[in-house]
Amino acid sequence: MKRRLLTAAIDSATLDSCLMAARNTHPDEFIGLLRGEERNGVVGVSGLLLAPFAEFHPDHSSFSEWHLPAGLGAVGTVHSHPNGVLLPSRQDKLLFGRSGPAHLILGPPYARSSAAFFGRDGKPLEFAIEG
Ligand SMILES: [Zn+2]
């Protein structure tokens, strides 16, 4: 059985908010949640949510998954890699696997070209910037 390939679409204002938050948190790592909905194989991202009890450190960041309200509409996470490596770590893949279908990783210089999306399995997701 062939699985349908997911893609992502993020609105430009939301991407810019994520980039600004990551830039402001640098050299610590920023983490937040992405709000949106999945429809017809496309994960549409339309908002940045600040994660509850988030902690930002140079080499890792975290938030309390116990405090996520139900019905939040979160489709994934966004976090930064201040070292500029736009690939998920082993820990990232564990987080992605339990936190929704689309995950954004950002690195310096925090421009639109230094953003990458990954799926639940940690594999790259093609994405479009809208608006
Ligand atoms: Zn990471």
py3Dmol code that shows the C-alpha trace and the ligand (Angstrom):
import py3Dmol

protein = """\
ATOM      1  CA  MET A   1       0.000   0.000   0.000  1.00  0.00           C
ATOM      2  CA  LYS A   2       1.403   3.368  -0.948  1.00  0.00           C
ATOM      3  CA  ARG A   3       1.124   6.091   1.642  1.00  0.00           C
ATOM      4  CA  ARG A   4       0.168   9.504   0.487  1.00  0.00           C
ATOM      5  CA  LEU A   5       3.071  11.907   0.838  1.00  0.00           C
ATOM      6  CA  LEU A   6       2.327  14.756   3.207  1.00  0.00           C
ATOM      7  CA  THR A   7       3.365  18.292   2.431  1.00  0.00           C
ATOM      8  CA  ALA A   8       3.146  21.445   4.510  1.00  0.00           C
ATOM      9  CA  ALA A   9       2.058  24.997   3.848  1.00  0.00           C
ATOM     10  CA  ILE A  10       2.796  27.844   6.239  1.00  0.00           C
ATOM     11  CA  ASP A  11       1.544  31.386   6.013  1.00  0.00           C
ATOM     12  CA  SER A  12       4.333  33.913   5.686  1.00  0.00           C
ATOM     13  CA  ALA A  13       3.302  35.924   8.772  1.00  0.00           C
ATOM     14  CA  THR A  14       3.468  32.799  10.934  1.00  0.00           C
ATOM     15  CA  LEU A  15       6.845  31.813   9.516  1.00  0.00           C
ATOM     16  CA  ASP A  16       8.164  35.319  10.147  1.00  0.00           C
ATOM     17  CA  SER A  17       6.882  35.191  13.765  1.00  0.00           C
ATOM     18  CA  CYS A  18       8.694  31.891  14.267  1.00  0.00           C
ATOM     19  CA  LEU A  19      11.898  33.286  12.749  1.00  0.00           C
ATOM     20  CA  MET A  20      11.715  36.397  14.929  1.00  0.00           C
ATOM     21  CA  ALA A  21      11.139  34.354  18.083  1.00  0.00           C
ATOM     22  CA  ALA A  22      14.081  32.096  17.218  1.00  0.00           C
ATOM     23  CA  ARG A  23      16.284  35.107  16.469  1.00  0.00           C
ATOM     24  CA  ASN A  24      15.334  36.749  19.778  1.00  0.00           C
ATOM     25  CA  THR A  25      16.057  33.553  21.712  1.00  0.00           C
ATOM     26  CA  HIS A  26      19.455  32.955  20.050  1.00  0.00           C
ATOM     27  CA  PRO A  27      21.986  31.715  21.234  1.00  0.00           C
ATOM     28  CA  ASP A  28      19.482  29.682  23.224  1.00  0.00           C
ATOM     29  CA  GLU A  29      17.200  27.272  21.438  1.00  0.00           C
ATOM     30  CA  PHE A  30      13.595  28.381  20.913  1.00  0.00           C
ATOM     31  CA  ILE A  31      10.657  25.993  21.000  1.00  0.00           C
ATOM     32  CA  GLY A  32       6.980  26.577  20.300  1.00  0.00           C
ATOM     33  CA  LEU A  33       3.919  24.878  18.869  1.00  0.00           C
ATOM     34  CA  LEU A  34       2.399  25.234  15.431  1.00  0.00           C
ATOM     35  CA  ARG A  35      -1.341  25.664  15.088  1.00  0.00           C
ATOM     36  CA  GLY A  36      -3.206  24.643  11.980  1.00  0.00           C
ATOM     37  CA  GLU A  37      -5.022  21.763  10.372  1.00  0.00           C
ATOM     38  CA  GLU A  38      -4.328  18.842   8.118  1.00  0.00           C
ATOM     39  CA  ARG A  39      -6.480  18.612   5.012  1.00  0.00           C
ATOM     40  CA  ASN A  40      -6.080  16.447   1.917  1.00  0.00           C
ATOM     41  CA  GLY A  41      -2.495  15.557   2.698  1.00  0.00           C
ATOM     42  CA  VAL A  42      -1.427  19.135   3.322  1.00  0.00           C
ATOM     43  CA  VAL A  43      -0.608  20.322   6.820  1.00  0.00           C
ATOM     44  CA  GLY A  44      -1.611  23.959   6.831  1.00  0.00           C
ATOM     45  CA  VAL A  45       0.190  25.985   9.500  1.00  0.00           C
ATOM     46  CA  SER A  46      -1.496  29.252  10.408  1.00  0.00           C
ATOM     47  CA  GLY A  47      -0.241  30.227  13.842  1.00  0.00           C
ATOM     48  CA  LEU A  48       2.522  30.066  16.429  1.00  0.00           C
ATOM     49  CA  LEU A  49       1.584  29.075  19.960  1.00  0.00           C
ATOM     50  CA  LEU A  50       3.935  29.612  22.845  1.00  0.00           C
ATOM     51  CA  ALA A  51       4.533  26.303  24.570  1.00  0.00           C
ATOM     52  CA  PRO A  52       3.592  26.054  28.254  1.00  0.00           C
ATOM     53  CA  PHE A  53       6.499  26.017  30.730  1.00  0.00           C
ATOM     54  CA  ALA A  54       8.967  26.306  27.893  1.00  0.00           C
ATOM     55  CA  GLU A  55      12.660  26.325  28.776  1.00  0.00           C
ATOM     56  CA  PHE A  56      15.281  27.593  26.351  1.00  0.00           C
ATOM     57  CA  HIS A  57      18.919  26.481  26.597  1.00  0.00           C
ATOM     58  CA  PRO A  58      21.864  26.672  24.183  1.00  0.00           C
ATOM     59  CA  ASP A  59      21.759  22.984  23.291  1.00  0.00           C
ATOM     60  CA  HIS A  60      18.193  21.989  23.991  1.00  0.00           C
ATOM     61  CA  SER A  61      14.755  23.320  24.779  1.00  0.00           C
ATOM     62  CA  SER A  62      11.665  21.748  26.199  1.00  0.00           C
ATOM     63  CA  PHE A  63       8.104  22.339  27.220  1.00  0.00           C
ATOM     64  CA  SER A  64       5.589  20.591  29.406  1.00  0.00           C
ATOM     65  CA  GLU A  65       3.561  18.213  27.292  1.00  0.00           C
ATOM     66  CA  TRP A  66       1.327  17.668  30.330  1.00  0.00           C
ATOM     67  CA  HIS A  67       0.019  21.206  30.094  1.00  0.00           C
ATOM     68  CA  LEU A  68      -1.185  21.228  26.510  1.00  0.00           C
ATOM     69  CA  PRO A  69      -4.886  22.039  26.548  1.00  0.00           C
ATOM     70  CA  ALA A  70      -7.045  19.661  24.555  1.00  0.00           C
ATOM     71  CA  GLY A  71      -8.445  21.125  21.365  1.00  0.00           C
ATOM     72  CA  LEU A  72      -5.494  23.409  20.886  1.00  0.00           C
ATOM     73  CA  GLY A  73      -5.340  22.597  17.177  1.00  0.00           C
ATOM     74  CA  ALA A  74      -1.592  21.999  17.302  1.00  0.00           C
ATOM     75  CA  VAL A  75      -0.221  20.246  14.207  1.00  0.00           C
ATOM     76  CA  GLY A  76       3.398  20.125  15.300  1.00  0.00           C
ATOM     77  CA  THR A  77       6.314  21.959  16.844  1.00  0.00           C
ATOM     78  CA  VAL A  78       8.822  24.609  15.873  1.00  0.00           C
ATOM     79  CA  HIS A  79      12.287  24.875  17.376  1.00  0.00           C
ATOM     80  CA  SER A  80      15.627  26.358  16.517  1.00  0.00           C
ATOM     81  CA  HIS A  81      19.067  24.880  16.157  1.00  0.00           C
ATOM     82  CA  PRO A  82      21.439  27.739  17.030  1.00  0.00           C
ATOM     83  CA  ASN A  83      24.292  25.644  15.598  1.00  0.00           C
ATOM     84  CA  GLY A  84      22.661  25.942  12.167  1.00  0.00           C
ATOM     85  CA  VAL A  85      22.257  22.221  11.507  1.00  0.00           C
ATOM     86  CA  LEU A  86      18.784  21.937   9.960  1.00  0.00           C
ATOM     87  CA  LEU A  87      18.295  18.259  10.731  1.00  0.00           C
ATOM     88  CA  PRO A  88      16.370  16.622  13.559  1.00  0.00           C
ATOM     89  CA  SER A  89      18.364  15.043  16.385  1.00  0.00           C
ATOM     90  CA  ARG A  90      17.509  11.629  17.788  1.00  0.00           C
ATOM     91  CA  GLN A  91      15.563  13.352  20.591  1.00  0.00           C
ATOM     92  CA  ASP A  92      13.775  15.556  18.067  1.00  0.00           C
ATOM     93  CA  LYS A  93      12.552  12.469  16.230  1.00  0.00           C
ATOM     94  CA  LEU A  94      11.089  11.098  19.463  1.00  0.00           C
ATOM     95  CA  LEU A  95       9.313  14.400  20.063  1.00  0.00           C
ATOM     96  CA  PHE A  96       8.076  14.589  16.454  1.00  0.00           C
ATOM     97  CA  GLY A  97       6.700  11.060  16.628  1.00  0.00           C
ATOM     98  CA  ARG A  98       4.311  12.017  19.409  1.00  0.00           C
ATOM     99  CA  SER A  99       3.579  15.669  18.600  1.00  0.00           C
ATOM    100  CA  GLY A 100       1.815  15.887  15.241  1.00  0.00           C
ATOM    101  CA  PRO A 101       2.511  15.643  11.518  1.00  0.00           C
ATOM    102  CA  ALA A 102       4.666  18.720  10.761  1.00  0.00           C
ATOM    103  CA  HIS A 103       7.725  20.105  12.549  1.00  0.00           C
ATOM    104  CA  LEU A 104       9.750  23.169  11.736  1.00  0.00           C
ATOM    105  CA  ILE A 105      13.468  23.576  12.468  1.00  0.00           C
ATOM    106  CA  LEU A 106      15.072  27.024  12.106  1.00  0.00           C
ATOM    107  CA  GLY A 107      18.713  28.074  12.146  1.00  0.00           C
ATOM    108  CA  PRO A 108      20.786  31.232  11.817  1.00  0.00           C
ATOM    109  CA  PRO A 109      20.514  33.696  10.114  1.00  0.00           C
ATOM    110  CA  TYR A 110      16.803  33.017  10.780  1.00  0.00           C
ATOM    111  CA  ALA A 111      15.762  33.903   7.255  1.00  0.00           C
ATOM    112  CA  ARG A 112      13.040  32.112   5.301  1.00  0.00           C
ATOM    113  CA  SER A 113      15.781  30.147   3.565  1.00  0.00           C
ATOM    114  CA  SER A 114      17.001  28.754   6.904  1.00  0.00           C
ATOM    115  CA  ALA A 115      13.774  26.908   7.677  1.00  0.00           C
ATOM    116  CA  ALA A 116      13.055  23.211   7.130  1.00  0.00           C
ATOM    117  CA  PHE A 117       9.995  21.051   7.785  1.00  0.00           C
ATOM    118  CA  PHE A 118      10.059  17.437   8.881  1.00  0.00           C
ATOM    119  CA  GLY A 119       7.356  14.855   9.305  1.00  0.00           C
ATOM    120  CA  ARG A 120       6.448  12.596  12.213  1.00  0.00           C
ATOM    121  CA  ASP A 121       9.179  10.193  11.091  1.00  0.00           C
ATOM    122  CA  GLY A 122      11.857  12.907  10.949  1.00  0.00           C
ATOM    123  CA  LYS A 123      12.045  12.859   7.149  1.00  0.00           C
ATOM    124  CA  PRO A 124      12.034  16.192   5.239  1.00  0.00           C
ATOM    125  CA  LEU A 125       8.609  17.542   4.266  1.00  0.00           C
ATOM    126  CA  GLU A 126       8.224  19.714   1.211  1.00  0.00           C
ATOM    127  CA  PHE A 127       6.615  22.998   2.130  1.00  0.00           C
ATOM    128  CA  ALA A 128       5.212  26.133   0.597  1.00  0.00           C
ATOM    129  CA  ILE A 129       5.129  29.642   2.037  1.00  0.00           C
ATOM    130  CA  GLU A 130       1.786  31.312   1.466  1.00  0.00           C
ATOM    131  CA  GLY A 131       0.582  34.867   1.605  1.00  0.00           C
TER     132      GLY A 131
END
"""
ligand_1 = """\
1
ZN
Zn 16.378 19.889 17.650
"""
view = py3Dmol.view(width=600, height=400)
view.addModel(protein, "pdb")
view.setStyle({"model": 0}, {"cartoon": {"style": "trace"}})
view.addModel(ligand_1, "xyz")
view.setStyle({"model": 1}, {"stick": {}})
view.zoomTo()
view.show()
